[in-house]
């Protein structure tokens, strides 16, 4: 019985499309329902971790940076644009992300390319951030 529960948990953690970082809505970044359009919330699919809400507002692309969030046990990730000025929230995010990533069991499946908010995937070096309609958003260059 114990092994059956473990198998169910692993299946839930990886999902049936473990090679696709887009298995969650809104570019897979697990947006909390209570967040406004100007903040980004994250949840940990591997367990209970408290992520801070981060600000997405911007006036220019220079206001923006991006965060990478692991979404499953294969190591698939999404890259989300956020305001760069709140260093405390960004540091809290990085701490929470480390805790969350460490909670995922090793699934033995390869991670796919990271997914940007434009819905395209690519290597992290091809993902950039821009300020669009006063919101920091990520995109894959050349898509």
N, CA, C and O atoms as CSV, one atom per row, in Angstrom:
chain,resi,resn,atom,element,x,y,z
A,1,UNK,N,N,0.827,-1.193,0.000
A,1,UNK,CA,C,0.000,0.000,0.000
A,1,UNK,C,C,0.873,1.259,0.000
A,1,UNK,O,O,0.566,2.235,-0.685
A,2,UNK,N,N,1.950,1.228,0.766
A,2,UNK,CA,C,2.831,2.382,0.849
A,2,UNK,C,C,3.468,2.706,-0.498
A,2,UNK,O,O,3.609,3.876,-0.852
A,3,UNK,N,N,3.855,1.670,-1.256
A,3,UNK,CA,C,4.472,1.890,-2.556
A,3,UNK,C,C,3.457,2.423,-3.561
A,3,UNK,O,O,3.809,3.208,-4.441
A,4,UNK,N,N,2.207,2.002,-3.437
A,4,UNK,CA,C,1.157,2.504,-4.319
A,4,UNK,C,C,0.954,3.995,-4.132
A,4,UNK,O,O,0.785,4.729,-5.105
A,5,UNK,N,N,0.970,4.450,-2.879
A,5,UNK,CA,C,0.827,5.872,-2.590
A,5,UNK,C,C,2.011,6.651,-3.143
A,5,UNK,O,O,1.832,7.735,-3.698
A,6,UNK,N,N,3.227,6.108,-2.998
A,6,UNK,CA,C,4.411,6.763,-3.540
A,6,UNK,C,C,4.308,6.891,-5.058
A,6,UNK,O,O,4.657,7.932,-5.614
A,7,UNK,N,N,3.836,5.852,-5.729
A,7,UNK,CA,C,3.686,5.899,-7.184
A,7,UNK,C,C,2.670,6.957,-7.588
A,7,UNK,O,O,2.868,7.666,-8.575
A,8,UNK,N,N,1.578,7.068,-6.826
A,8,UNK,CA,C,0.567,8.086,-7.125
A,8,UNK,C,C,1.155,9.475,-6.927
A,8,UNK,O,O,0.917,10.369,-7.740
A,9,UNK,N,N,1.920,9.667,-5.855
A,9,UNK,CA,C,2.532,10.970,-5.605
A,9,UNK,C,C,3.518,11.337,-6.703
A,9,UNK,O,O,3.543,12.482,-7.155
A,10,UNK,N,N,4.329,10.381,-7.136
A,10,UNK,CA,C,5.276,10.654,-8.215
A,10,UNK,C,C,4.551,10.988,-9.500
A,10,UNK,O,O,4.950,11.901,-10.223
A,11,UNK,N,N,3.486,10.254,-9.790
A,11,UNK,CA,C,2.713,10.518,-10.992
A,11,UNK,C,C,2.101,11.907,-10.921
A,11,UNK,O,O,2.098,12.631,-11.917
A,12,UNK,N,N,1.579,12.294,-9.750
A,12,UNK,CA,C,0.990,13.625,-9.576
A,12,UNK,C,C,2.049,14.696,-9.719
A,12,UNK,O,O,1.792,15.736,-10.327
A,13,UNK,N,N,3.241,14.470,-9.171
A,13,UNK,CA,C,4.295,15.471,-9.227
A,13,UNK,C,C,4.781,15.704,-10.648
A,13,UNK,O,O,5.061,16.839,-11.033
A,14,UNK,N,N,4.882,14.639,-11.425
A,14,UNK,CA,C,5.394,14.780,-12.786
A,14,UNK,C,C,4.295,15.037,-13.795
A,14,UNK,O,O,4.540,15.671,-14.822
A,15,UNK,N,N,3.113,14.569,-13.534
A,15,UNK,CA,C,2.034,14.723,-14.499
A,15,UNK,C,C,2.252,13.771,-15.654
A,15,UNK,O,O,3.291,13.119,-15.748
A,16,UNK,N,N,1.267,13.693,-16.533
A,16,UNK,CA,C,1.400,12.779,-17.652
A,16,UNK,C,C,2.146,13.399,-18.818
A,16,UNK,O,O,2.420,12.719,-19.807
A,17,UNK,N,N,2.479,14.676,-18.720
A,17,UNK,CA,C,3.250,15.328,-19.767
A,17,UNK,C,C,4.500,15.948,-19.150
A,17,UNK,O,O,4.759,17.140,-19.315
A,18,UNK,N,N,5.267,15.131,-18.441
A,18,UNK,CA,C,6.400,15.619,-17.663
A,18,UNK,C,C,7.442,16.325,-18.507
A,18,UNK,O,O,8.193,17.142,-17.973
A,19,UNK,N,N,7.521,16.053,-19.782
A,19,UNK,CA,C,8.496,16.731,-20.619
A,19,UNK,C,C,8.031,18.084,-21.111
A,19,UNK,O,O,8.744,18.745,-21.867
A,20,UNK,N,N,6.834,18.514,-20.692
A,20,UNK,CA,C,6.261,19.771,-21.176
A,20,UNK,C,C,6.090,20.729,-20.023
A,20,UNK,O,O,5.224,20.529,-19.172
A,21,UNK,N,N,6.898,21.761,-19.982
A,21,UNK,CA,C,6.800,22.739,-18.902
A,21,UNK,C,C,5.495,23.503,-18.968
A,21,UNK,O,O,5.150,24.184,-18.002
A,22,UNK,N,N,4.770,23.427,-20.036
A,22,UNK,CA,C,3.527,24.157,-20.183
A,22,UNK,C,C,2.329,23.420,-19.643
A,22,UNK,O,O,1.207,23.721,-20.052
A,23,UNK,N,N,2.505,22.463,-18.739
A,23,UNK,CA,C,1.376,21.710,-18.246
A,23,UNK,C,C,0.533,22.497,-17.264
A,23,UNK,O,O,-0.536,22.021,-16.884
A,24,UNK,N,N,0.949,23.663,-16.836
A,24,UNK,CA,C,0.142,24.547,-16.014
A,24,UNK,C,C,-0.293,25.713,-16.881
A,24,UNK,O,O,0.346,26.028,-17.885
A,25,UNK,N,N,-1.390,26.352,-16.484
A,25,UNK,CA,C,-1.855,27.486,-17.269
A,25,UNK,C,C,-0.976,28.697,-17.014
A,25,UNK,O,O,-0.168,28.704,-16.086
A,26,UNK,N,N,-1.135,29.707,-17.828
A,26,UNK,CA,C,-0.396,30.971,-17.714
A,26,UNK,C,C,1.110,30.732,-17.717
A,26,UNK,O,O,1.826,31.177,-16.820
A,27,UNK,N,N,1.567,30.036,-18.720
A,27,UNK,CA,C,2.982,29.716,-18.915
A,27,UNK,C,C,3.551,28.880,-17.792
A,27,UNK,O,O,4.756,28.910,-17.544
A,28,UNK,N,N,2.694,28.130,-17.104
A,28,UNK,CA,C,3.158,27.192,-16.091
A,28,UNK,C,C,3.679,27.828,-14.835
A,28,UNK,O,O,4.363,27.154,-14.064
A,29,UNK,N,N,3.400,29.082,-14.582
A,29,UNK,CA,C,4.007,29.710,-13.425
A,29,UNK,C,C,3.145,29.678,-12.192
A,29,UNK,O,O,3.399,30.425,-11.247
A,30,UNK,N,N,2.134,28.838,-12.170
A,30,UNK,CA,C,1.345,28.594,-10.971
A,30,UNK,C,C,0.870,29.885,-10.320
A,30,UNK,O,O,1.108,30.095,-9.131
A,31,UNK,N,N,0.215,30.738,-11.064
A,31,UNK,CA,C,-0.277,31.992,-10.533
A,31,UNK,C,C,-1.336,31.727,-9.480
A,31,UNK,O,O,-2.282,30.977,-9.720
A,32,UNK,N,N,-1.182,32.333,-8.327
A,32,UNK,CA,C,-2.193,32.222,-7.289
A,32,UNK,C,C,-3.403,33.037,-7.702
A,32,UNK,O,O,-3.263,34.142,-8.226
A,33,UNK,N,N,-4.604,32.489,-7.467
A,33,UNK,CA,C,-5.833,33.136,-7.910
A,33,UNK,C,C,-6.039,34.508,-7.276
A,33,UNK,O,O,-6.671,35.367,-7.890
A,34,UNK,N,N,-5.527,34.740,-6.073
A,34,UNK,CA,C,-5.748,35.998,-5.381
A,34,UNK,C,C,-4.809,37.110,-5.797
A,34,UNK,O,O,-4.872,38.196,-5.222
A,35,UNK,N,N,-3.956,36.893,-6.754
A,35,UNK,CA,C,-2.981,37.904,-7.163
A,35,UNK,C,C,-3.592,38.861,-8.166
A,35,UNK,O,O,-4.428,38.468,-8.980
A,36,UNK,N,N,-3.179,40.111,-8.110
A,36,UNK,CA,C,-3.629,41.092,-9.095
A,36,UNK,C,C,-2.767,40.959,-10.345
A,36,UNK,O,O,-1.804,40.193,-10.371
A,37,UNK,N,N,-3.119,41.705,-11.365
A,37,UNK,CA,C,-2.347,41.681,-12.611
A,37,UNK,C,C,-0.950,42.263,-12.423
A,37,UNK,O,O,-0.079,42.067,-13.270
A,38,UNK,N,N,-0.731,42.975,-11.323
A,38,UNK,CA,C,0.563,43.625,-11.098
A,38,UNK,C,C,1.494,42.840,-10.190
A,38,UNK,O,O,2.611,43.287,-9.925
A,39,UNK,N,N,1.066,41.693,-9.712
A,39,UNK,CA,C,1.933,40.851,-8.896
A,39,UNK,C,C,1.909,39.433,-9.455
A,39,UNK,O,O,1.008,39.058,-10.205
A,40,UNK,N,N,2.898,38.670,-9.083
A,40,UNK,CA,C,2.996,37.278,-9.516
A,40,UNK,C,C,3.125,36.420,-8.271
A,40,UNK,O,O,4.007,36.654,-7.445
A,41,UNK,N,N,2.267,35.440,-8.131
A,41,UNK,CA,C,2.358,34.489,-7.039
A,41,UNK,C,C,2.842,33.151,-7.565
A,41,UNK,O,O,2.628,32.828,-8.734
A,42,UNK,N,N,3.475,32.388,-6.735
A,42,UNK,CA,C,3.980,31.075,-7.118
A,42,UNK,C,C,3.552,30.060,-6.078
A,42,UNK,O,O,3.359,30.402,-4.912
A,43,UNK,N,N,3.403,28.813,-6.497
A,43,UNK,CA,C,3.171,27.710,-5.580
A,43,UNK,C,C,4.187,26.621,-5.905
A,43,UNK,O,O,4.735,26.553,-7.005
A,44,UNK,N,N,4.412,25.784,-4.919
A,44,UNK,CA,C,5.344,24.667,-5.092
A,44,UNK,C,C,4.539,23.404,-5.334
A,44,UNK,O,O,3.771,22.985,-4.469
A,45,UNK,N,N,4.701,22.802,-6.484
A,45,UNK,CA,C,3.990,21.565,-6.801
A,45,UNK,C,C,4.534,20.370,-6.041
A,45,UNK,O,O,3.942,19.292,-6.101
A,46,UNK,N,N,5.639,20.522,-5.329
A,46,UNK,CA,C,6.250,19.408,-4.602
A,46,UNK,C,C,5.888,19.416,-3.119
A,46,UNK,O,O,6.096,18.408,-2.445
A,47,UNK,N,N,5.368,20.487,-2.601
A,47,UNK,CA,C,5.039,20.568,-1.183
A,47,UNK,C,C,4.762,21.993,-0.760
A,47,UNK,O,O,4.747,22.909,-1.583
A,48,UNK,N,N,4.544,22.171,0.522
A,48,UNK,CA,C,4.201,23.483,1.055
A,48,UNK,C,C,5.440,24.352,1.223
A,48,UNK,O,O,6.295,24.075,2.064
A,49,UNK,N,N,5.526,25.391,0.425
A,49,UNK,CA,C,6.592,26.391,0.518
A,49,UNK,C,C,5.921,27.747,0.360
A,49,UNK,O,O,5.068,27.924,-0.509
A,50,UNK,N,N,6.303,28.700,1.196
A,50,UNK,CA,C,5.738,30.047,1.107
A,50,UNK,C,C,6.577,30.911,0.179
A,50,UNK,O,O,7.709,31.274,0.497
A,51,UNK,N,N,6.005,31.231,-0.968
A,51,UNK,CA,C,6.640,32.135,-1.919
A,51,UNK,C,C,6.100,33.546,-1.704
A,51,UNK,O,O,4.911,33.712,-1.431
A,52,UNK,N,N,6.946,34.557,-1.822
A,52,UNK,CA,C,6.433,35.924,-1.741
A,52,UNK,C,C,5.754,36.299,-3.066
A,52,UNK,O,O,6.093,35.761,-4.120
A,53,UNK,N,N,4.804,37.218,-2.995
A,53,UNK,CA,C,4.265,37.784,-4.226
A,53,UNK,C,C,5.307,38.772,-4.740
A,53,UNK,O,O,5.857,39.551,-3.962
A,54,UNK,N,N,5.575,38.747,-6.011
A,54,UNK,CA,C,6.564,39.654,-6.590
A,54,UNK,C,C,5.879,40.607,-7.558
A,54,UNK,O,O,4.896,40.256,-8.212
A,55,UNK,N,N,6.411,41.801,-7.634
A,55,UNK,CA,C,5.857,42.884,-8.437
A,55,UNK,C,C,6.231,42.714,-9.911
A,55,UNK,O,O,7.392,42.452,-10.224
A,56,UNK,N,N,5.264,42.859,-10.814
A,56,UNK,CA,C,5.509,42.766,-12.251
A,56,UNK,C,C,5.452,44.120,-12.937
A,56,UNK,O,O,5.660,44.192,-14.148
A,57,UNK,N,N,5.174,45.208,-12.202
A,57,UNK,CA,C,4.999,46.513,-12.847
A,57,UNK,C,C,6.328,47.064,-13.359
A,57,UNK,O,O,7.394,46.771,-12.818
A,58,UNK,N,N,6.234,47.876,-14.423
A,58,UNK,CA,C,7.426,48.486,-15.008
A,58,UNK,C,C,7.026,49.693,-15.844
A,58,UNK,O,O,5.877,49.832,-16.264
A,59,UNK,N,N,7.998,50.555,-16.072
A,59,UNK,CA,C,7.836,51.664,-17.004
A,59,UNK,C,C,8.715,51.451,-18.236
A,59,UNK,O,O,8.363,51.874,-19.337
A,60,UNK,N,N,9.867,50.789,-18.042
A,60,UNK,CA,C,10.794,50.507,-19.132
A,60,UNK,C,C,11.345,49.092,-18.955
A,60,UNK,O,O,11.248,48.537,-17.861
A,61,UNK,N,N,11.914,48.501,-19.991
A,61,UNK,CA,C,12.526,47.175,-19.855
A,61,UNK,C,C,13.629,47.129,-18.789
A,61,UNK,O,O,13.875,46.075,-18.203
A,62,UNK,N,N,14.296,48.268,-18.535
A,62,UNK,CA,C,15.346,48.294,-17.518
A,62,UNK,C,C,14.811,48.071,-16.109
A,62,UNK,O,O,15.581,47.768,-15.198
A,63,UNK,N,N,13.495,48.219,-15.917
A,63,UNK,CA,C,12.881,47.968,-14.614
A,63,UNK,C,C,12.740,46.478,-14.336
A,63,UNK,O,O,12.434,46.090,-13.209
A,64,UNK,N,N,12.956,45.643,-15.336
A,64,UNK,CA,C,12.614,44.220,-15.260
A,64,UNK,C,C,13.822,43.299,-15.127
A,64,UNK,O,O,14.927,43.600,-15.577
A,65,UNK,N,N,13.562,42.183,-14.498
A,65,UNK,CA,C,14.472,41.045,-14.470
A,65,UNK,C,C,13.582,39.813,-14.580
A,65,UNK,O,O,12.371,39.940,-14.760
A,66,UNK,N,N,14.163,38.631,-14.476
A,66,UNK,CA,C,13.315,37.444,-14.535
A,66,UNK,C,C,13.698,36.447,-13.461
A,66,UNK,O,O,14.824,36.432,-12.963
A,67,UNK,N,N,12.720,35.607,-13.119
A,67,UNK,CA,C,12.888,34.530,-12.151
A,67,UNK,C,C,12.613,33.209,-12.865
A,67,UNK,O,O,11.772,33.139,-13.761
A,68,UNK,N,N,13.325,32.173,-12.461
A,68,UNK,CA,C,13.089,30.841,-13.005
A,68,UNK,C,C,12.455,29.987,-11.922
A,68,UNK,O,O,12.959,29.909,-10.801
A,69,UNK,N,N,11.345,29.348,-12.266
A,69,UNK,CA,C,10.574,28.543,-11.316
A,69,UNK,C,C,10.453,27.116,-11.832
A,69,UNK,O,O,9.972,26.894,-12.943
A,70,UNK,N,N,10.888,26.142,-11.024
A,70,UNK,CA,C,10.783,24.726,-11.371
A,70,UNK,C,C,9.349,24.276,-11.148
A,70,UNK,O,O,8.763,24.547,-10.100
A,71,UNK,N,N,8.776,23.579,-12.147
A,71,UNK,CA,C,7.372,23.195,-12.055
A,71,UNK,C,C,7.130,21.704,-11.878
A,71,UNK,O,O,6.000,21.303,-11.599
A,72,UNK,N,N,8.167,20.859,-12.032
A,72,UNK,CA,C,7.923,19.435,-11.834
A,72,UNK,C,C,9.215,18.693,-11.490
A,72,UNK,O,O,10.300,19.274,-11.477
A,73,UNK,N,N,9.072,17.411,-11.216
A,73,UNK,CA,C,10.205,16.603,-10.763
A,73,UNK,C,C,11.229,16.329,-11.858
A,73,UNK,O,O,12.337,15.884,-11.561
A,74,UNK,N,N,10.885,16.582,-13.102
A,74,UNK,CA,C,11.849,16.422,-14.195
A,74,UNK,C,C,12.797,17.613,-14.290
A,74,UNK,O,O,13.837,17.545,-14.945
A,75,UNK,N,N,12.423,18.699,-13.628
A,75,UNK,CA,C,13.240,19.902,-13.690
A,75,UNK,C,C,12.763,20.907,-14.721
A,75,UNK,O,O,13.462,21.880,-15.004
A,76,UNK,N,N,11.570,20.684,-15.293
A,76,UNK,CA,C,11.015,21.657,-16.233
A,76,UNK,C,C,10.784,22.969,-15.499
A,76,UNK,O,O,10.472,22.983,-14.308
A,77,UNK,N,N,10.941,24.060,-16.217
A,77,UNK,CA,C,10.839,25.366,-15.563
A,77,UNK,C,C,10.149,26.388,-16.448
A,77,UNK,O,O,10.043,26.231,-17.664
A,78,UNK,N,N,9.686,27.442,-15.789
A,78,UNK,CA,C,9.137,28.610,-16.461
A,78,UNK,C,C,9.976,29.802,-16.043
A,78,UNK,O,O,10.529,29.834,-14.945
A,79,UNK,N,N,10.063,30.774,-16.922
A,79,UNK,CA,C,10.817,31.992,-16.654
A,79,UNK,C,C,9.815,33.147,-16.687
A,79,UNK,O,O,9.120,33.357,-17.682
A,80,UNK,N,N,9.756,33.891,-15.578
A,80,UNK,CA,C,8.738,34.914,-15.394
A,80,UNK,C,C,9.389,36.274,-15.195
A,80,UNK,O,O,10.339,36.404,-14.424
A,81,UNK,N,N,8.883,37.281,-15.884
A,81,UNK,CA,C,9.384,38.639,-15.741
A,81,UNK,C,C,8.826,39.311,-14.502
A,81,UNK,O,O,7.629,39.224,-14.228
A,82,UNK,N,N,9.694,39.986,-13.746
A,82,UNK,CA,C,9.293,40.693,-12.529
A,82,UNK,C,C,10.072,41.997,-12.420
A,82,UNK,O,O,11.089,42.186,-13.085
A,83,UNK,N,N,9.578,42.889,-11.571
A,83,UNK,CA,C,10.258,44.148,-11.319
A,83,UNK,C,C,11.541,43.870,-10.539
A,83,UNK,O,O,11.525,43.116,-9.567
A,84,UNK,N,N,12.633,44.466,-10.953
A,84,UNK,CA,C,13.949,44.199,-10.365
A,84,UNK,C,C,14.214,44.978,-9.081
A,84,UNK,O,O,15.196,44.701,-8.392
A,85,UNK,N,N,13.365,45.945,-8.745
A,85,UNK,CA,C,13.700,46.852,-7.645
A,85,UNK,C,C,13.465,46.293,-6.245
A,85,UNK,O,O,14.062,46.787,-5.288
A,86,UNK,N,N,12.621,45.286,-6.097
A,86,UNK,CA,C,12.319,44.756,-4.769
A,86,UNK,C,C,13.272,43.613,-4.427
A,86,UNK,O,O,12.917,42.439,-4.528
A,87,UNK,N,N,14.479,43.976,-4.021
A,87,UNK,CA,C,15.509,42.962,-3.772
A,87,UNK,C,C,15.136,42.022,-2.634
A,87,UNK,O,O,15.541,40.860,-2.641
A,88,UNK,N,N,14.368,42.502,-1.651
A,88,UNK,CA,C,13.955,41.623,-0.554
A,88,UNK,C,C,13.041,40.503,-1.056
A,88,UNK,O,O,13.236,39.337,-0.712
A,89,UNK,N,N,12.044,40.861,-1.868
A,89,UNK,CA,C,11.135,39.847,-2.407
A,89,UNK,C,C,11.871,38.891,-3.334
A,89,UNK,O,O,11.591,37.692,-3.335
A,90,UNK,N,N,12.811,39.408,-4.124
A,90,UNK,CA,C,13.573,38.545,-5.023
A,90,UNK,C,C,14.440,37.562,-4.241
A,90,UNK,O,O,14.568,36.401,-4.633
A,91,UNK,N,N,15.030,38.015,-3.148
A,91,UNK,CA,C,15.842,37.127,-2.309
A,91,UNK,C,C,14.961,36.071,-1.640
A,91,UNK,O,O,15.346,34.905,-1.554
A,92,UNK,N,N,13.782,36.477,-1.168
A,92,UNK,CA,C,12.850,35.517,-0.564
A,92,UNK,C,C,12.387,34.493,-1.595
A,92,UNK,O,O,12.232,33.314,-1.277
A,93,UNK,N,N,12.168,34.941,-2.825
A,93,UNK,CA,C,11.790,34.012,-3.881
A,93,UNK,C,C,12.886,32.974,-4.092
A,93,UNK,O,O,12.606,31.776,-4.139
A,94,UNK,N,N,14.125,33.423,-4.217
A,94,UNK,CA,C,15.239,32.499,-4.472
A,94,UNK,C,C,15.365,31.460,-3.354
A,94,UNK,O,O,15.634,30.289,-3.620
A,95,UNK,N,N,15.170,31.889,-2.111
A,95,UNK,CA,C,15.212,30.954,-0.983
A,95,UNK,C,C,14.087,29.933,-1.097
A,95,UNK,O,O,14.318,28.732,-0.956
A,96,UNK,N,N,12.860,30.410,-1.354
A,96,UNK,CA,C,11.711,29.517,-1.484
A,96,UNK,C,C,11.877,28.581,-2.680
A,96,UNK,O,O,11.522,27.405,-2.598
A,97,UNK,N,N,12.409,29.087,-3.779
A,97,UNK,CA,C,12.617,28.254,-4.961
A,97,UNK,C,C,13.606,27.131,-4.665
A,97,UNK,O,O,13.410,25.998,-5.105
A,98,UNK,N,N,14.662,27.439,-3.924
A,98,UNK,CA,C,15.623,26.398,-3.536
A,98,UNK,C,C,14.975,25.323,-2.681
A,98,UNK,O,O,15.243,24.135,-2.863
A,99,UNK,N,N,14.121,25.733,-1.746
A,99,UNK,CA,C,13.415,24.773,-0.898
A,99,UNK,C,C,12.471,23.908,-1.732
A,99,UNK,O,O,12.416,22.690,-1.560
A,100,UNK,N,N,11.738,24.544,-2.627
A,100,UNK,CA,C,10.783,23.819,-3.466
A,100,UNK,C,C,11.500,22.821,-4.374
A,100,UNK,O,O,11.109,21.656,-4.446
A,101,UNK,N,N,12.522,23.262,-5.050
A,101,UNK,CA,C,13.257,22.387,-5.974
A,101,UNK,C,C,13.824,21.171,-5.253
A,101,UNK,O,O,13.842,20.070,-5.804
A,102,UNK,N,N,14.287,21.368,-4.026
A,102,UNK,CA,C,14.862,20.263,-3.251
A,102,UNK,C,C,13.811,19.236,-2.843
A,102,UNK,O,O,14.159,18.096,-2.536
A,103,UNK,N,N,12.543,19.612,-2.834
A,103,UNK,CA,C,11.464,18.708,-2.419
A,103,UNK,C,C,11.024,17.759,-3.525
A,103,UNK,O,O,10.427,16.722,-3.239
A,104,UNK,N,N,11.307,18.092,-4.780
A,104,UNK,CA,C,10.884,17.221,-5.875
A,104,UNK,C,C,11.696,15.935,-5.848
A,104,UNK,O,O,12.917,15.980,-5.704
A,105,UNK,N,N,11.030,14.780,-5.985
A,105,UNK,CA,C,11.792,13.534,-6.095
A,105,UNK,C,C,12.429,13.464,-7.484
A,105,UNK,O,O,11.948,14.095,-8.425
A,106,UNK,N,N,13.487,12.712,-7.602
A,106,UNK,CA,C,14.086,12.511,-8.913
A,106,UNK,C,C,13.198,11.583,-9.725
A,106,UNK,O,O,12.973,10.443,-9.318
A,107,UNK,N,N,12.695,12.032,-10.847
A,107,UNK,CA,C,11.777,11.228,-11.660
A,107,UNK,C,C,12.496,10.424,-12.734
A,107,UNK,O,O,11.934,9.476,-13.283
A,108,UNK,N,N,13.727,10.795,-13.032
A,108,UNK,CA,C,14.450,10.085,-14.069
A,108,UNK,C,C,14.042,10.486,-15.472
A,108,UNK,O,O,14.351,9.787,-16.437
A,109,UNK,N,N,13.353,11.604,-15.590
A,109,UNK,CA,C,12.954,12.082,-16.909
A,109,UNK,C,C,13.741,13.359,-17.231
A,109,UNK,O,O,14.055,14.135,-16.328
A,110,UNK,N,N,14.054,13.577,-18.488
A,110,UNK,CA,C,14.832,14.767,-18.835
A,110,UNK,C,C,13.973,16.029,-18.806
A,110,UNK,O,O,12.787,15.993,-19.135
A,111,UNK,N,N,14.574,17.122,-18.415
A,111,UNK,CA,C,13.888,18.412,-18.451
A,111,UNK,C,C,13.864,18.926,-19.881
A,111,UNK,O,O,14.832,18.766,-20.625
A,112,UNK,N,N,12.773,19.532,-20.251
A,112,UNK,CA,C,12.669,20.171,-21.553
A,112,UNK,C,C,13.201,21.593,-21.468
A,112,UNK,O,O,13.662,22.015,-20.407
A,113,UNK,N,N,13.146,22.330,-22.551
A,113,UNK,CA,C,13.586,23.720,-22.514
A,113,UNK,C,C,12.670,24.552,-21.621
A,113,UNK,O,O,11.502,24.211,-21.433
A,114,UNK,N,N,13.194,25.628,-21.081
A,114,UNK,CA,C,12.415,26.517,-20.219
A,114,UNK,C,C,11.323,27.194,-21.035
A,114,UNK,O,O,11.490,27.446,-22.228
A,115,UNK,N,N,10.201,27.488,-20.376
A,115,UNK,CA,C,9.087,28.140,-21.048
A,115,UNK,C,C,8.990,29.592,-20.616
A,115,UNK,O,O,9.048,29.900,-19.426
A,116,UNK,N,N,8.844,30.480,-21.583
A,116,UNK,CA,C,8.668,31.909,-21.319
A,116,UNK,C,C,7.179,32.225,-21.251
A,116,UNK,O,O,6.339,31.393,-21.592
A,117,UNK,N,N,6.868,33.435,-20.806
A,117,UNK,CA,C,5.474,33.834,-20.684
A,117,UNK,C,C,4.770,34.001,-22.023
A,117,UNK,O,O,3.540,34.043,-22.066
A,118,UNK,N,N,5.517,34.096,-23.112
A,118,UNK,CA,C,4.878,34.184,-24.427
A,118,UNK,C,C,4.422,32.812,-24.918
A,118,UNK,O,O,3.859,32.698,-26.007
A,119,UNK,N,N,4.667,31.755,-24.106
A,119,UNK,CA,C,4.261,30.405,-24.470
A,119,UNK,C,C,5.292,29.637,-25.271
A,119,UNK,O,O,5.104,28.453,-25.551
A,120,UNK,N,N,6.377,30.292,-25.644
A,120,UNK,CA,C,7.449,29.628,-26.383
A,120,UNK,C,C,8.498,29.090,-25.423
A,120,UNK,O,O,8.631,29.574,-24.299
A,121,UNK,N,N,9.231,28.099,-25.866
A,121,UNK,CA,C,10.269,27.485,-25.048
A,121,UNK,C,C,11.625,27.647,-25.702
A,121,UNK,O,O,11.731,27.754,-26.924
A,122,UNK,N,N,12.661,27.666,-24.879
A,122,UNK,CA,C,14.014,27.783,-25.393
A,122,UNK,C,C,15.026,27.652,-24.279
A,122,UNK,O,O,14.670,27.558,-23.104
A,123,UNK,N,N,16.283,27.646,-24.657
A,123,UNK,CA,C,17.323,27.613,-23.643
A,123,UNK,C,C,17.288,28.934,-22.871
A,123,UNK,O,O,16.898,29.959,-23.430
A,124,UNK,N,N,17.685,28.926,-21.612
A,124,UNK,CA,C,17.652,30.161,-20.825
A,124,UNK,C,C,18.381,31.330,-21.480
A,124,UNK,O,O,17.991,32.482,-21.290
A,125,UNK,N,N,19.421,31.052,-22.241
A,125,UNK,CA,C,20.159,32.144,-22.890
A,125,UNK,C,C,19.341,32.836,-23.980
A,125,UNK,O,O,19.678,33.950,-24.382
A,126,UNK,N,N,18.272,32.199,-24.467
A,126,UNK,CA,C,17.426,32.797,-25.498
A,126,UNK,C,C,16.205,33.509,-24.925
A,126,UNK,O,O,15.441,34.126,-25.668
A,127,UNK,N,N,16.014,33.427,-23.604
A,127,UNK,CA,C,14.849,34.055,-22.984
A,127,UNK,C,C,15.238,35.442,-22.488
A,127,UNK,O,O,16.232,35.621,-21.784
A,128,UNK,N,N,14.423,36.416,-22.879
A,128,UNK,CA,C,14.641,37.808,-22.489
A,128,UNK,C,C,13.397,38.333,-21.796
A,128,UNK,O,O,12.348,37.690,-21.785
A,129,UNK,N,N,13.539,39.514,-21.220
A,129,UNK,CA,C,12.411,40.147,-20.532
A,129,UNK,C,C,12.181,41.531,-21.125
A,129,UNK,O,O,13.126,42.208,-21.530
A,130,UNK,N,N,10.927,41.941,-21.172
A,130,UNK,CA,C,10.562,43.235,-21.721
A,130,UNK,C,C,9.456,43.831,-20.851
A,130,UNK,O,O,8.843,43.129,-20.047
A,131,UNK,N,N,9.211,45.113,-21.015
A,131,UNK,CA,C,8.123,45.808,-20.343
A,131,UNK,C,C,7.023,46.032,-21.384
A,131,UNK,O,O,7.181,46.844,-22.295
A,132,UNK,N,N,5.924,45.316,-21.244
A,132,UNK,CA,C,4.816,45.393,-22.191
A,132,UNK,C,C,3.562,45.798,-21.426
A,132,UNK,O,O,3.154,45.109,-20.492
A,133,UNK,N,N,2.957,46.899,-21.814
A,133,UNK,CA,C,1.763,47.403,-21.130
A,133,UNK,C,C,2.001,47.531,-19.621
A,133,UNK,O,O,1.144,47.177,-18.812
A,134,UNK,N,N,3.174,48.040,-19.265
A,134,UNK,CA,C,3.581,48.273,-17.870
A,134,UNK,C,C,3.658,47.006,-17.029
A,134,UNK,O,O,3.451,47.041,-15.816
A,135,UNK,N,N,3.962,45.873,-17.694
A,135,UNK,CA,C,4.162,44.603,-16.996
A,135,UNK,C,C,5.421,43.949,-17.532
A,135,UNK,O,O,5.639,43.912,-18.743
A,136,UNK,N,N,6.250,43.433,-16.638
A,136,UNK,CA,C,7.439,42.684,-17.044
A,136,UNK,C,C,6.989,41.315,-17.552
A,136,UNK,O,O,6.281,40.595,-16.848
A,137,UNK,N,N,7.394,40.954,-18.766
A,137,UNK,CA,C,7.051,39.665,-19.355
A,137,UNK,C,C,8.267,39.075,-20.055
A,137,UNK,O,O,9.127,39.800,-20.555
A,138,UNK,N,N,8.322,37.770,-20.083
A,138,UNK,CA,C,9.435,37.084,-20.747
A,138,UNK,C,C,9.001,36.587,-22.113
A,138,UNK,O,O,7.822,36.338,-22.363
A,139,UNK,N,N,9.985,36.452,-22.988
A,139,UNK,CA,C,9.744,35.949,-24.344
A,139,UNK,C,C,11.008,35.259,-24.816
A,139,UNK,O,O,12.105,35.516,-24.319
A,140,UNK,N,N,10.829,34.374,-25.792
A,140,UNK,CA,C,11.965,33.694,-26.409
A,140,UNK,C,C,12.358,34.514,-27.633
A,140,UNK,O,O,11.544,34.755,-28.525
A,141,UNK,N,N,13.618,34.936,-27.660
A,141,UNK,CA,C,14.116,35.726,-28.790
A,141,UNK,C,C,14.015,34.932,-30.074
A,141,UNK,O,O,14.309,33.738,-30.109
A,142,UNK,N,N,13.593,35.616,-31.139
A,142,UNK,CA,C,13.505,35.002,-32.445
A,142,UNK,C,C,12.263,34.157,-32.661
A,142,UNK,O,O,12.144,33.489,-33.688
A,143,UNK,N,N,11.326,34.174,-31.702
A,143,UNK,CA,C,10.102,33.382,-31.897
A,143,UNK,C,C,9.026,34.214,-32.536
A,143,UNK,O,O,7.925,33.720,-32.778
